[in-house]
Amino acid sequence: MTRDNGQPGLSLDGTTSVDEFSLQLKLAVGPGSTVAVVGPNGAGKSTLLNVLAGLKVLDSGRLECRGSVWDDPVNGVYVTPERRDIALVPQNALLFPHLSIIDNVAFGLRYRRSHLSRREQQAKAYETLEIAGLNRLANRKPHQVSGGQRQRAAIVRALLTEPGLLLLDEPLSNVDATNRHDLRQAIETLRPAGQIQMVVTHGHDHAATADHVVALHHGRITASGPPAEVAAATSLSWLRDLLAPVDHD
């Protein structure tokens, strides 16, 4: 379900290239949407996230998010990653090895919400860890917890900064089945109104329950829209299976 706070959404219509690989990207989603990005390996899914994050520039076209133009090469507009209202969580969690889990989670607040005192930052970080079921690990270092726990900590760190656009690259790939449901619940609990979430996934649950699906193949968006509409229109059996309705029984 989308959470719309009246702000504009995201629109992208442009091209970019990686070595000899060219991508043509065109999509538009509303505020508060959860967007599942699907496709085979090498289709361009992570490159799409990098374009949105500002780690990859457009060769042509225009990227606009929540009313701000982020990339428009014809008009000389390029907003650097640190000035975009985003958080990116890659597949490898990228926690600071010398900091505890709670200090890793609080780090985002120091960068994005520096008006808070250190005590307030720690309290908010601990509250967030409780919601994600990680509070018992608060004082451990990253090497003392599992890969799935590190990934969960990285996701809640990103959520705590309340970005307008949250980019998740295979967020559940290192999380065991028993914790996936709890993590998805935590993501929704911590999500601010209007936040757009772009999720690269191979998982049925994430793709079928998204508000919008973007299917990529060979650098082209071959399908885009609500999961049921994409499933009904596609001739690809793997995509129909991925978007089959989720049985909640």
KAURHU-V553076 format. One record per run of one state. SS is the DSSP state (H for helix, E for strand, - for the rest). FROM is the first residue (numbers start at 1). TO is the last residue. Records with the same first field share a line. If there is no record, write none. Layout:
SS = FROM-TO ; FROM-TO
//
This chain:
- = 1-9 ; 19-20 ; 30-33 ; 39-44 ; 54-59 ; 66-67 ; 76-76 ; 79-80 ; 84-85 ; 90-99 ; 113-117 ; 132-134 ; 138-140 ; 145-146 ; 161-164 ; 170-176 ; 191-195 ; 201-203 ; 209-211 ; 218-219 ; 226-226 ; 234-236 ; 243-249
E = 10-18 ; 21-29 ; 34-38 ; 60-65 ; 68-72 ; 77-78 ; 86-89 ; 100-100 ; 141-141 ; 165-169 ; 196-200 ; 212-217 ; 220-225
H = 45-53 ; 73-75 ; 81-83 ; 101-112 ; 118-131 ; 135-137 ; 142-144 ; 147-160 ; 177-190 ; 204-208 ; 227-233 ; 237-242
//
